[in-house]
C-alpha cells in the first residue's frame, strides 16, 4: 500500500488541535479525581484502605495489559476512529462507575482503564502523524494539558463533592461532561482524516511484532521498563494517597484537594524542561540523581515539615514526579536509533512499567491499614525511589536498543 503523507501546520488546523487537547484532558483527570474523595468512597461503598488502593491499581493493570494490543489494532483501524471508540468507552465507564455499588465501581474503573490505555498510546502517535514538522510543540501542548487537567481533577474533586448532596458521585460524574465535549469535537473535526491515515502492510506489521519480541530479550529494554515502572508506581501512590496523607497531617479535605492540585501543577514545567536537557546529553545520569534527590526531599519533608509548610513538600514532590515522567518518555526516543526501535521500546516499556506500578497503591494502602499510619508506607516509597535510581542510572548510559537486536 502506498504511504500517504499528510503534513499540517498547527495554526492552520487549530480545530484538530482543540480535539487533541480535549481528548488529552480526559486521560488523567478521571483517575486523579479519585484520591481527594477516597474517604467518601470508602464510606459510601463500605470498603477498607486495601480495597480502596485496589481501585487505583486496576487501571494500571489494565494499562499494562491493553498496551500490548494497541499496535495490532492500529494496523486495521484508523487512529482517529480508535480514539472515537476510546472516548465512547470512557463515557460508558464514567457512568457505570457512579451507579452506587462496589461492583459497578470496579467494572466502571476497568472500562475507564481500557479507554485511557488506548488514548495514552494512540494520541501521541496521531499527533506525530498529523504534525510531523511541529512534533515538539504538539507534544508540549498535549503533555501540559494532561498535567494541568490532572491538577484540576484533584483540586476540584472535593469541592465538587460538596455541591448539593451528590457526594463523590457528583464529583466523579462531573468528568462525564468533559468526555462528551471531547467526543463531539473529536468526532466532528477528526473523523474526516480517518480515511487518509496510512495503515501498515501486513509484512511490515509482522516485522514490527518480531522486533518487539526481540526487545523483550535485552537488558536495556528491561532497565528502561523498570525505570518506567518505579516512576509510575511512585506517581500513582501519590495520586491515590497524598490527599489522605495531608488530611491525617491536619489539613481539611478541601485544603487537601488544593494541595494535591498544587502538586500536579508543579509537574508542568518539568515536563518541558527535562526532555530538552536530556536530549542534549549523552548520559542522563546527572538528571537521574537530581530526580532521586527531589524524590527523597519531597517524601522526607512530607513526613517532617509542620503543616504550615507542607506546600513546599507539594512543590518538591511535583517537580520530582514531572521530571521522572518526562525522562522516561525521553528514554523511549533517545535510546533508539530508528522509529521502529522507538515504538518497540515504548510499547514494551509502558506495558511492563504499568504492570509493575499496579501493585503500588494497593500495597501502600494495605501497609497503612496494618501500621495504622503513614511513616512506614512512605519509607517504602523511598525504597521505590532507590529502585528508580538504580535502574535509571543503567538506562541513562549512552547506548541504543538496536545494538542488542
N, C-alpha and C positions, 0 to 999 in steps of 0.2 A: 504494500500500500504506500502510496506517495505521501510523504510527510508534508502537511500544510503548515505554513509559517504565519503566525498572526502576531504582529508587534504593535501594541497600542502605547500611547503616552498617557500617564495618569491624568493630566489636565484635560485630555480630550475624551476620556472615558470616566468622568467623575462619578457617574451613576453606577458603574460597575464597582468602583472603589467603595461607595456607600454600602453596596450589598456585601462586600467583603468585610467592611467594618462592622456591620450589624451582625453578620454571622459570627465573626470573631468575638463579639461582645457576649455571645451566648455560651462560649466554650469553657468558661471558668466560673462565672457568677453563680450558676445553679449549684455548684459544689461549695464555693466559699460562703454562700448564704446559710449553709447548714450549721457551721460552728457556733456563731453567736446565739442561736436559738436551740442549741443541743439540749440544754436543761429542760426547755419546754417540750421538746420532742420526747425526751426520756420520760417526763411526767405524763405526757399525753398518750404515749404508746406503752407505758409501764415496762420500760427496759432499763438495764443497768449500763455502766460505762463500757463494759466489754462489747455488748451488742451495739451500743452507740458507735464505738470505734469501728465495728464491722460495717456500719453504714457508709463510712468513708473508705473502707478497704475495698468494698465491692466494685466501685467504678475503676479503681486502679487495676484490679484483677481483670476486669473487662477490657481495659485499655491494652494490657499486655497480650491478651488472647486475640482480640479482634485485629490488632495492628498487623498480625501475621497474614491476614486475609485481604487487607485493603488493596494491596497492589494487584492481586489477582482479579479483584472486582473491577479495578480501574482498566484492566485490559479488555473489558467487554462493555462497560457502561461509561458514558462521558462523565467527567469530573463535576460539571455543573449539575447534571441530573442526580449524581450521588449526593451532592450537598443538599439538594432539594429533599431527597429521601431522608437524609440525616436530620434535617430540620423538622420533618414530619414525625420522625421517631422521637426527637427531643420533645416536641409538643405533647405527644401521647404520654411519654414518660413523666413530664412535669405534672400532667393532670392526674395520672394514676398515683403518683407519689403522695398526693394530699387527700386521698379518699378516706383516710382515717384509721387504718389498721396497720400493724407492723408488716403483715403480708403484702399489702398494697404498696407500702413504703419501699420494701425491698425490691419488689417487681418493678416499680417505677424507677428506682435507682439503677437497676440493671439495664433498663431500656435507655435511660439517660447516658449510661456508660457507653453503650454501643454507639449511640448518636454522636457523642463527643469524640470517641475514638476515631470515627470516620472523618469528622471535621478537623481534628488535630493533624491528620496525615494528609488529607486532600487539599485543604485550603491553601497552605503554603505552596504546594505544587501547582495549584491552579493559578495563584498569583504570579509564580515564576513563569508559567506557560504564557500568561497573558501580557505581562510586563517584563520581559527578559532584559530590556535595556535599563530598567529602573528597579531592579530586584531589591537593592538595598533600601530604597525609600519605601517600597510597598511592604517589605518585611518589617521595617521600623514601625510603620503605621499599624500593621497587624499585631505586632508584639505589644506595642504600647496600649492598644485597645484592650487586649486580653488582660494586661496587668491593671489598667485603670478600672475596668468593669469588675475585675476580681475584688478590688478595693471597695467599690460601690456595693458589691454583693455582701461583703462583710459588714460595712459601715451602716447600710440601710436595713439590714436584716432585722435587728431587734426593734428599732423604731417602727418599722412596718408591722411587726407582730403586735404592737400596742394599739394599732388603729382598730377602732370598733371592738369586736370580740372574736376576730378571726384567729388570733394567736399565730402559731408557727405556720398554719395552713395558708393564711393570708400573706405572710412574709415570703414563703417559698412559691406560692402561686403567682406572686407579682411578676415573676420572670416569664410566665406564660405570655404576657402582653408583649414583651420584647421579642420572644421567639416568633410570635405571629407577625410582628412588624418585619423581622428579618426574613421570614419565609415569603411574605408578599413582595418585598423589594427584590429579593434574590430571584424569585420566580419570574418577575416581570422583566428584569433587565439582564439576566444572565442566561435564561433558557435559550435565547436566540443564538448564543455562542456554542451550544452543545454540539450541533451538527458539524462545527468547524474543528472540533478537537481531534487531534490525531490519536488513533488507537494503535498501539504497537502490534506488529505482526506476531503470529504465534511463535515463530522460531526465535524472535528477539525476547519474547516473554520467557520462553524456556531457558534462554541463555542467562537472563537476569535471575531466574529462580535457582539455577545451578550456582551462580556466583553467591547468592545469599547463603546457600548451603555451605559453600567453602568458607565464607566469612565467619561462620559459627565455629570453625575449627582453629581460628587464630587467637593468640594471646592478646593482641592489640584490641581486637573487637570485644573480647570479654572484659578487658580493663575499662574500655570506654563504656560498655554496657553497665558495668558495676558502678562506675562513676555516676552515670545517669541514675542508677538505682538508689544509691545513697543520697544523691541530691533530691530525688523525688520523694524518698522516704521522709527526709527531714522536712521538706516543704509541706507535705500533706499531713504530717504530725502537727505542724504549726497551724495549718488551716483547720484541722479538726479540734485542737485542744487549746490554742492560745487564748480565745475568749474565756474559757473555763479557768485557765491558769490565772489570768489577771483578775478575774472575779474573786477567786479564792485569795488573791493577794489583797483584796479590799476595794476594788472598783465596782461600780454599779454595772448591771448588764448593758445599759445604754452607753456608758463610757467605754466599756469593753469593746463594743462594736466599733466605736470611733477609733480606739487604739488599734484594733485589727485593721481598719481601713488605712490608718497611717502606716502600718507595717507593709501593707500591699502597695501603697503609693510609693514608698521608699524604694521599691524594687525597680520602678520605671527607668530612672536614669542609668542604672547599671546594665539594663538590657540593651542600651545603645552604646555605652562606653566600652564595655569589656570585649564585645566581638571585634570592634575596631582595633583595639590594642592587641588582642590575642592574634589576630590575623597577620600582624606585622612582626611577630616574634617567632623565632624558630622553635624555641621551647617555652612553654607556658607555665613552667614550674613556679616561677615567682608569683604569678597570678593565683595559682592553686594555694600557695602558702598564705597569700593575702585573704583569700576566701576562708581558709581554715581559721585564721586569727579572728576574722569577723564573726564566724560561727561561734567560736568559744567566748568571745567578748559579749556577744548578744545573749547567749544562754546563761553565762555567769551573772551578768547584770540583771537578767530576768529573775534570778533567784535572790539576789542580794541587794539590789537598789531599793531605796524607800519608794513607796507608792507614788509620791510626788515626782519622782524622776524616772518612772517606768517608760515614759515616752522615748527616752534615749535608747532603751533596750529595743523598743519597737523599730526605731530607725536603723540601729546597727543590724538587727536581725533581717530587716528588709533589704539592706544593702547586700548582706551575705547571700540571701535567697536569690535575689535578682542576678548577682554576679555568677553564682553557681549554675543557675539555669542557662544563662547565656553562654557560658564557656562550654557546657555540654553540647549545646546546639552548634557551637563553633567547631568542636572536635569532629562532628559528623561531616563537616565540609573540609577542614584543613588536614585531616588525616587520610584523605583520599585524593588521588590524582585525577580520577575520572568521575563523570556524573554517575555512571553505573555503580562505581565503588562507593560513592557517597550515599546513593539510595539504599544500597545493600547494607551499609554500615548503620545508617539511620534507622532502617526498619528493624534490624536485629537489636540495635542498642535500645530503642524505645520499647520494644516488646519485652526484652529481658529486664530492662530497667523498671518498668511499671510492675512487672510480676514481683520483683524484689521489693519494691516500695509498698506493695499491697499489704504486707504484714505490719507495717509501721504503726498506723493509727490503732489497730486492734490490740497489738502488743502493749503499746503505751497505755491505752485505756484499761487493759487487764491489770497491768502492774500498778496503776494508780488505785484500782479497787483493792488490791492486796496490801499495798503500802499505806493506803489512806493519806496520800499526799503527793506532791509533785517533785520533790527533791530527787528521789531515785529514778523516776521516769526521765527527768531532764538530764541526769547523769548518763543514762542510756543514750539519749540523743547526742550527747557529747562524744560518746564512743562511736556513734554513727558518723560524726564529723571526722573522727580519726580514720575511719574506713574510707571516707571520701578523700582524705589527704593521701592515703596510701595508694589507692588505685588511680587517683587524679594525677599524681606525680608520674606514674607509669604511662598514663595516657598523654601526658604533656611532652614526651620525648619526640624529637623531630624524625618521624618515620611515616610511612604510608601503608595503607591496608593492602595495596596491590603487591607490595614486596613479599607478602605471605601467601599469595594466591597462586 
